[in-house]
């Protein structure tokens, strides 16, 4: 039986929600933000997935840091959507990306700590 990888599952589910939200943005002709959000929001999970197949802890941390940067960018686009009167409410996406950032931060810190031991 394969071990459950929570961050992989959460980031994949988040990417699916980002796809749905950006489709709504495109229906409302908000193409520029939709494209930026789609790229950064789906990139989080792809970088986390890539991190699972790295050859060293250093590479693992580097991929996780890239995922964190993508999550930070995604948070920025979602905040713009939230505060802009002409954009649909991103609903639960903002708390979800903040949760992903928190988990990634713990993974990065823990891995770095273990590397130093």
Buried (B, 14 or more C-beta within 10 A) or exposed (E): EEEEEEBBEBBBEBBEBBEEBBEEBBEEEBEEBBBBBBBBBBBBBBBBBBBEEBEEEEEBBBBBBBBBBBBBBBBBBBEBBBEEEEBBEBEEBBEBBEEBBEBBEEBBEEBEEEEEE
